[in-house]
Amino acid sequence: MINVGVLGATGAVGQRFVQLLADHPWFNLHTLTASERSAGKKYGSIVNWRLDAPFPDSIGETVVTPTTVESVKDCDLVFSALPAEIATPLEAGIAEAGVAVCSNARSHRMDPDVPLVVPEVNPDHLGLIDLQRDRGRDGFIVTNPNCSTIVLVMALAPLRSFAFTDVRVATMQAISGGGFSGVSAMDIYDNVIPYIGSEEEKMETETRKIMGRFTGSEIEDAPFGVSASCHRVPVIDGHTLAVWMDVGAPVSEVKKAYANFKSPFSNLPLQPAKPVEIFDQPDRPQPRLDRNRGRGMTVSVGRIREGLRFIALGHNTIRGAAGASVLNAELIYSKKYL
């Protein structure tokens, strides 16, 4: 087993990391970091556990350390749940110090030599790790996309064999995507908020990088356009996407493509048996009923109609955040980058 740490372990995504790593068969959860006011205290005494999962008692006695490069020097790999303004310099410093970083932060997603990875979609992009090392970095950084982007690219990946040049998406995003204090109750109750800062830009740029081609030295963006409109809705967990594409193939062929879609990996502990699951019922998928499929790692697709039009759903803090980083780390470990 290799020693891993979580940067920002007390927040919404940090808690998901702790949940997923507490009893992981490959990774030993060695270090938890948080703010200076939490440093030196036991994790179980300071965390306000707010997940729909039991608190992992095995982690409760772990003493939290400050979020610094020095704190994670004994780790082989760290998972970052940090805000971007903190993550930008710190993740780079950790990688320079020889530690691998799997980041959920947006800071380095669009860096030319940093892989932006969803294992079922673009595992070959991990080749960028070699470019980072060639440039003198002892460790490396690998990122996962924005939570809505992950749901979108998982829904698009089975459709790669169809010709399309235009993707339009409207999101209905859960409040947990903004963190524990991200949206006030007075703002979200009886309401829909039609703007999430920088979310649309992330979806429009990240999607094209993920589905682009790795040439061996760079990523060439995918040759289609993405137009997004993002909205916050009063749902706790689970981002729902309404997608329109210029695919002219019959619905029966599209459904067959989804039904035949499989992960190229079967040995990764967090990999769901069905990375994408389709529904024939006209009122599915729904967040409350379907977000936890595949332990929160399955993306659900339904209402597939001519046009092409469909609905996609994924758990935003598992598949769209912590679970995505852990699955990336499993792929990295299986490829012997650690």
Secondary structure, DSSP 8 states (H G I E B T S, - for coil): -EEEEEESTTSHHHHHHHHHHTT-SSEEEEEEEE-TTTTTSBHHHH----SSS---GGGTT-B-EESSTGGGTT-SEEEE---HHHHHHHHHHHHHTT-EEEE-SSTTTT-TTS-B--TTT-GGGGGHHHHHHHTT-SSEEEE---HHHHHHHHHHGGGTTS--SEEEEEEEE-GGGG-TTSS-HHHHTT--B---TTHHHHHHHHHHHHTSEE-SS-EE--SSEEEEEEEE-S-SS-EEEEEEE---S-HHHHHHHHHH---S-S--TT--S-SEEE--STT---HHHHTTTTTTT-EEEEEEETTTEEEEEE-TTIIIIIHHHHHHHHHHHHTT--
